[in-house]
Amino acid sequence: MTTPPRTQALTTPAAPPSGAEALSPLAQSSRNRTSTRPRTEALVVRDRATPPRAETRSTRTRTPTPGTPRFAYGTNGFGDHRLPDALRVLADLGYEGVSLTLDHQHLDPYADHLPRRIADVRRVLDVTGLALVVETGARYLLDPWRKHRPTLLSAEADGRAMRLDLLRRAIGIGAELGAEAVHFWSGTADPGTRPEDAWARLVDGCAETVAHADAAGIDLAFEPEPGMLVADLAGYRRLDDALGRPDRFRLTLDIGHCRCLEPHSVTRCVELAADRLAHVQIEDMRRGVHEHLPFGEGDIHFPPVLAALGTAGYRGLVSVELPRHSHAATATARHSIEFLRSAALLKEVVPV
């Protein structure tokens, strides 16, 4: 993957009044009735004190254990930590990467002085050697009243534009940080929306997002999410076909979701997804219940799943996704990597 120059323009919000905190796009829109979208200005990220990307990127290359996956952890499971502290904890525990959810407490894409904040995070990533996937699933980043809203399916054009703006920002931030991919999902439609209208909006929004990702030289990692318009692998394939199977429109496969609702075994899901995989999320889960569980609390048998990823030739990040465990973040992260390392070493292959 070719990483664009660090002087790529990012779209970032105009600075708030002195002493003011960054506002969500919905709050900004309410404050400034003359515009239907957040006020933006083009900023170019330049940090002359930091060496060029070609020099700093090499410091983030670790020597993985042969035959083992590259385990990562999601920052949405470290919501009570400062981001630099979370990154250092994960590196000290032995993780090779991080799934960074852009949120108000972790590299808010609407915050003041965004280029400086990006440079600060980049320096920590370079020191720790952590690889990166950028995620856009923060619950209340865009609307303080409604979880995960607005979406690409929203009836209001302003709402769809708000989500598209977030995805553009995430792509720019991901390019600046040398991310392997930018993750997103479809969302849910507003009540009363005709299915064909929701689908058309999703295809249009994804096509626009693919164009931005293509220009930035970064992969997208679309996740089928239970309860959303695109909930499973079949839905992803339908969407991929509707878009013309663009090379940048890749897949996030959530191992727990496979157990939750897919008609195939988890290992078969890995095989079916292998040709489009850009990112893997992993946690335990039970059949028919969409609840992300610590390892050992669900009914997934992980050794054959990890073996299937290796057989498929997948070399991307395998990111632990436990967003409801920030209260016990360090203990949960420690248990997770110990469990996964042990599972990766087992040779038995049992269908799941």
C-alpha positions as CSV (number, residue, x, y, z in Angstrom):
1,M,0.0,0.0,0.0
2,T,1.3,3.4,-0.9
3,T,1.1,6.0,1.9
4,P,0.4,9.5,0.7
5,P,2.8,12.3,1.6
6,R,2.4,13.9,5.1
7,T,1.5,17.2,3.5
8,Q,-1.9,15.9,2.4
9,A,-4.7,18.3,3.1
10,L,-7.0,17.4,5.9
11,T,-10.5,18.8,6.5
12,T,-10.7,19.9,10.1
13,P,-13.0,22.2,12.0
14,A,-12.4,25.9,12.5
15,A,-11.0,26.6,16.0
16,P,-13.7,27.2,18.6
17,P,-13.7,30.4,20.7
18,S,-10.9,30.6,23.3
19,G,-11.5,28.3,26.2
20,A,-14.3,26.4,24.4
21,E,-14.3,22.6,24.0
22,A,-14.8,20.9,20.6
23,L,-18.5,20.5,19.8
24,S,-20.1,17.6,18.0
25,P,-21.2,18.3,14.4
26,L,-24.8,18.5,15.6
27,A,-24.0,21.1,18.2
28,Q,-22.0,23.1,15.7
29,S,-24.8,23.0,13.3
30,S,-27.3,24.2,16.0
31,R,-24.9,27.0,16.9
32,N,-24.4,28.2,13.4
33,R,-27.8,28.1,11.6
34,T,-26.4,29.6,8.5
35,S,-24.7,26.3,7.5
36,T,-26.1,22.8,7.4
37,R,-22.7,21.3,8.0
38,P,-19.8,21.9,10.4
39,R,-17.7,24.9,9.4
40,T,-14.4,23.6,8.0
41,E,-11.2,25.0,6.8
42,A,-8.4,23.2,4.9
43,L,-5.4,22.5,7.0
44,V,-2.2,21.0,5.8
45,V,-0.4,18.9,8.4
46,R,3.3,19.8,8.5
47,D,5.5,18.9,11.4
48,R,9.1,19.9,10.5
49,A,10.4,18.5,13.8
50,T,9.3,15.0,12.8
51,P,11.3,13.2,10.1
52,P,9.6,12.2,6.8
53,R,7.3,9.2,6.8
54,A,9.9,7.0,5.1
55,E,12.2,7.4,8.1
56,T,9.6,7.1,10.9
57,R,7.6,4.3,9.5
58,S,10.4,1.8,9.8
59,T,10.4,2.3,13.6
60,R,7.0,0.8,13.7
61,T,8.0,-2.6,12.3
62,R,8.1,-5.4,14.8
63,T,9.4,-8.9,14.3
64,P,6.3,-11.1,14.7
65,T,6.6,-14.6,16.0
66,P,6.5,-16.9,12.9
67,G,3.0,-18.3,12.2
68,T,1.2,-16.2,14.8
69,P,-1.4,-13.5,14.1
70,R,-0.7,-9.8,14.7
71,F,-2.9,-9.2,17.7
72,A,-4.3,-5.7,18.3
73,Y,-6.8,-4.1,20.8
74,G,-9.5,-1.6,20.3
75,T,-9.2,1.8,22.1
76,N,-13.0,1.7,22.6
77,G,-12.1,-0.7,25.4
78,F,-9.8,1.9,27.0
79,G,-12.3,4.7,27.3
80,D,-11.1,5.8,30.7
81,H,-7.4,6.0,29.6
82,R,-5.7,8.9,27.9
83,L,-4.8,7.7,24.4
84,P,-1.0,7.8,24.8
85,D,-1.3,5.8,28.0
86,A,-3.5,3.3,26.4
87,L,-1.1,2.9,23.5
88,R,1.8,2.3,25.8
89,V,-0.1,-0.2,27.9
90,L,-1.0,-2.2,24.8
91,A,2.6,-2.1,23.6
92,D,3.9,-3.2,27.0
93,L,1.5,-6.1,27.0
94,G,2.8,-7.3,23.7
95,Y,0.2,-6.2,21.2
96,E,1.4,-5.4,17.7
97,G,-1.4,-3.0,16.8
98,V,-4.3,-0.9,17.8
99,S,-7.8,-0.2,16.5
100,L,-8.2,3.5,17.1
101,T,-11.8,4.6,17.4
102,L,-12.0,8.4,16.8
103,D,-13.9,9.8,19.7
104,H,-14.2,12.8,21.9
105,Q,-11.6,11.4,24.3
106,H,-9.4,9.7,21.7
107,L,-8.2,11.9,18.8
108,D,-11.5,13.8,18.4
109,P,-11.6,14.6,14.6
110,Y,-13.5,17.8,15.4
111,A,-11.1,19.1,18.1
112,D,-9.0,22.3,17.9
113,H,-5.4,21.9,16.8
114,L,-6.1,18.6,15.1
115,P,-2.8,18.5,13.1
116,R,-0.8,18.9,16.3
117,R,-2.8,16.1,18.0
118,I,-2.3,13.8,15.0
119,A,1.5,14.5,15.2
120,D,1.5,13.6,18.9
121,V,-0.3,10.3,18.3
122,R,2.0,9.5,15.4
123,R,5.0,10.0,17.6
124,V,3.6,7.6,20.2
125,L,2.9,5.0,17.5
126,D,6.4,5.3,16.2
127,V,7.9,4.9,19.6
128,T,5.7,1.9,20.6
129,G,5.9,0.2,17.1
130,L,2.1,-0.3,17.1
131,A,0.4,-0.8,13.7
132,L,-3.0,0.9,13.3
133,V,-6.5,0.6,11.9
134,V,-8.8,3.7,12.3
135,E,-12.4,3.0,13.3
136,T,-15.4,5.3,13.0
137,G,-17.9,3.6,15.3
138,A,-18.0,6.0,18.2
139,R,-21.4,6.0,19.8
140,Y,-22.1,9.8,20.3
141,L,-19.4,11.6,18.4
142,L,-21.8,13.1,15.9
143,D,-25.0,13.4,17.9
144,P,-25.0,13.7,21.7
145,W,-28.6,12.4,21.8
146,R,-28.7,9.4,19.4
147,K,-26.3,6.5,19.4
148,H,-24.5,5.9,16.1
149,R,-26.5,8.7,14.4
150,P,-26.7,10.1,11.8
151,T,-25.7,7.4,9.2
152,L,-25.2,7.0,5.5
153,L,-28.9,5.9,5.5
154,S,-30.4,9.0,7.3
155,A,-33.4,10.6,5.6
156,E,-32.0,14.1,6.1
157,A,-29.4,15.0,3.5
158,D,-27.6,17.0,6.2
159,G,-27.3,13.9,8.4
160,R,-25.8,11.9,5.6
161,A,-23.4,14.7,4.8
162,M,-22.3,14.7,8.4
163,R,-21.5,11.0,8.3
164,L,-19.6,11.4,5.0
165,D,-17.6,14.3,6.5
166,L,-16.6,12.0,9.4
167,L,-15.5,9.3,7.0
168,R,-13.4,11.8,5.0
169,R,-11.7,13.0,8.1
170,A,-11.0,9.5,9.2
171,I,-9.4,8.7,5.9
172,G,-7.2,11.8,6.1
173,I,-6.2,11.0,9.7
174,G,-5.6,7.4,8.7
175,A,-3.4,8.4,5.9
176,E,-1.4,10.8,8.2
177,L,-0.9,8.0,10.8
178,G,0.0,5.3,8.3
179,A,-3.1,3.2,9.1
180,E,-3.6,-0.1,7.3
181,A,-7.3,0.6,6.8
182,V,-10.3,2.7,7.8
183,H,-13.2,0.8,9.3
184,F,-16.9,1.8,8.9
185,W,-20.4,0.2,8.7
186,S,-23.8,0.9,7.1
187,G,-25.8,2.0,10.1
188,T,-29.6,1.6,10.4
189,A,-32.3,3.3,8.4
190,D,-34.8,5.8,10.0
191,P,-38.2,4.4,10.8
192,G,-40.5,4.5,7.7
193,T,-37.6,4.4,5.2
194,R,-38.3,2.3,2.2
195,P,-35.7,-0.5,1.8
196,E,-34.8,0.6,-1.7
197,D,-34.2,4.2,-0.6
198,A,-32.0,3.1,2.3
199,W,-30.0,0.8,-0.1
200,A,-29.6,3.6,-2.7
201,R,-28.3,6.0,0.0
202,L,-25.8,3.4,1.2
203,V,-24.4,2.7,-2.3
204,D,-24.1,6.4,-3.0
205,G,-22.3,7.1,0.3
206,C,-20.0,4.2,0.0
207,A,-19.1,5.1,-3.6
208,E,-18.2,8.6,-2.5
209,T,-16.2,7.2,0.4
210,V,-14.3,4.8,-1.8
211,A,-13.3,7.7,-4.1
212,H,-11.8,9.5,-1.1
213,A,-10.0,6.4,0.1
214,D,-8.7,5.8,-3.4
215,A,-7.3,9.3,-3.6
216,A,-5.7,8.9,-0.2
217,G,-4.2,5.5,-1.0
218,I,-5.8,3.7,2.0
219,D,-8.1,0.7,2.2
220,L,-11.6,0.8,3.6
221,A,-12.6,-2.1,5.9
222,F,-16.4,-2.3,5.8
223,E,-18.0,-4.3,8.7
224,P,-21.3,-6.2,8.5
225,E,-22.9,-5.4,11.8
226,P,-25.9,-7.4,13.4
227,G,-29.0,-5.2,13.4
228,M,-27.7,-2.9,10.7
229,L,-28.8,-2.7,7.0
230,V,-25.7,-4.8,6.1
231,A,-25.6,-7.4,8.8
232,D,-23.7,-10.4,7.3
233,L,-21.3,-11.5,4.7
234,A,-24.0,-12.0,2.1
235,G,-24.9,-8.3,2.6
236,Y,-21.3,-7.2,2.1
237,R,-21.0,-9.2,-1.1
238,R,-24.2,-7.6,-2.4
239,L,-22.9,-4.1,-1.6
240,D,-19.5,-4.9,-3.0
241,D,-21.1,-6.0,-6.3
242,A,-23.3,-2.9,-6.4
243,L,-20.1,-0.8,-6.1
244,G,-18.4,-2.7,-8.9
245,R,-16.0,-4.5,-6.5
246,P,-13.5,-1.6,-6.1
247,D,-10.1,-2.7,-4.8
248,R,-10.2,-0.3,-1.9
249,F,-13.6,-1.6,-0.6
250,R,-12.4,-4.3,1.7
251,L,-13.9,-6.2,4.6
252,T,-13.8,-6.3,8.4
253,L,-14.7,-9.7,9.6
254,D,-15.9,-9.9,13.2
255,I,-15.3,-13.4,14.5
256,G,-18.0,-13.1,17.2
257,H,-20.6,-11.9,14.6
258,C,-19.9,-15.1,12.6
259,R,-20.9,-17.2,15.6
260,C,-23.8,-14.9,16.4
261,L,-25.7,-14.9,13.1
262,E,-23.9,-16.4,10.0
263,P,-25.3,-19.6,8.6
264,H,-21.8,-21.1,8.3
265,S,-19.2,-22.2,10.8
266,V,-16.8,-19.5,11.9
267,T,-13.9,-21.2,10.1
268,R,-16.0,-21.3,6.9
269,C,-16.8,-17.6,7.3
270,V,-13.0,-17.0,7.3
271,E,-12.7,-19.0,4.1
272,L,-15.5,-17.1,2.4
273,A,-14.1,-13.7,3.4
274,A,-10.5,-14.4,2.7
275,D,-10.3,-12.7,-0.7
276,R,-11.5,-9.3,0.7
277,L,-10.2,-9.2,4.2
278,A,-8.5,-6.0,5.4
279,H,-9.2,-6.3,9.1
280,V,-10.4,-8.8,11.7
281,Q,-12.1,-8.2,15.0
282,I,-12.2,-10.9,17.6
283,E,-14.0,-11.6,20.8
284,D,-16.1,-14.4,22.3
285,M,-19.9,-14.6,21.6
286,R,-22.8,-17.0,21.8
287,R,-25.1,-18.1,19.0
288,G,-28.0,-15.7,18.5
289,V,-26.9,-13.1,21.0
290,H,-25.0,-10.0,19.9
291,E,-22.9,-9.4,23.0
292,H,-19.2,-9.0,22.9
293,L,-17.8,-11.3,25.6
294,P,-14.3,-11.8,27.1
295,F,-12.6,-14.9,25.8
296,G,-13.8,-18.1,27.5
297,E,-17.3,-16.7,28.3
298,G,-18.9,-17.5,24.9
299,D,-19.0,-20.7,22.9
300,I,-16.3,-20.1,20.2
301,H,-13.4,-22.6,20.0
302,F,-10.6,-20.3,18.8
303,P,-7.6,-22.5,17.8
304,P,-9.2,-23.6,14.5
305,V,-10.3,-20.0,13.8
306,L,-6.8,-18.6,14.2
307,A,-5.5,-21.5,12.1
308,A,-8.0,-20.7,9.4
309,L,-6.8,-17.1,9.2
310,G,-3.2,-18.3,8.7
311,T,-4.3,-20.8,6.1
312,A,-6.1,-18.0,4.3
313,G,-2.9,-16.0,4.1
314,Y,-4.3,-13.1,6.2
315,R,-1.5,-10.9,7.6
316,G,-3.5,-7.9,8.8
317,L,-4.4,-7.0,12.4
318,V,-6.6,-9.3,14.6
319,S,-8.2,-6.7,16.9
320,V,-9.8,-7.5,20.2
321,E,-13.2,-5.8,20.3
322,L,-14.5,-5.4,23.9
323,P,-16.0,-1.9,24.0
324,R,-17.9,-2.4,27.3
325,H,-14.8,-3.3,29.4
326,S,-13.1,0.0,29.9
327,H,-13.7,-0.3,33.6
328,A,-11.2,-3.3,33.6
329,A,-9.2,-2.3,30.5
330,T,-5.7,-3.4,31.5
331,A,-6.8,-6.7,33.1
332,T,-9.0,-7.5,30.1
333,A,-6.3,-6.7,27.6
334,R,-3.8,-8.8,29.5
335,H,-6.2,-11.8,29.7
336,S,-7.1,-11.4,26.0
337,I,-3.6,-11.5,24.6
338,E,-2.6,-14.4,26.9
339,F,-5.7,-16.4,25.8
340,L,-5.1,-15.6,22.1
341,R,-1.4,-16.5,22.2
342,S,-2.2,-19.8,23.8
343,A,-5.0,-20.5,21.3
344,A,-2.7,-19.7,18.4
345,L,-0.2,-22.3,19.6
346,L,-2.7,-25.2,19.8
347,K,-2.6,-27.4,16.8
348,E,-6.0,-29.1,17.1
349,V,-8.5,-28.2,14.4
350,V,-12.1,-28.6,15.5
351,P,-15.0,-27.2,13.3
352,V,-16.9,-24.3,15.0
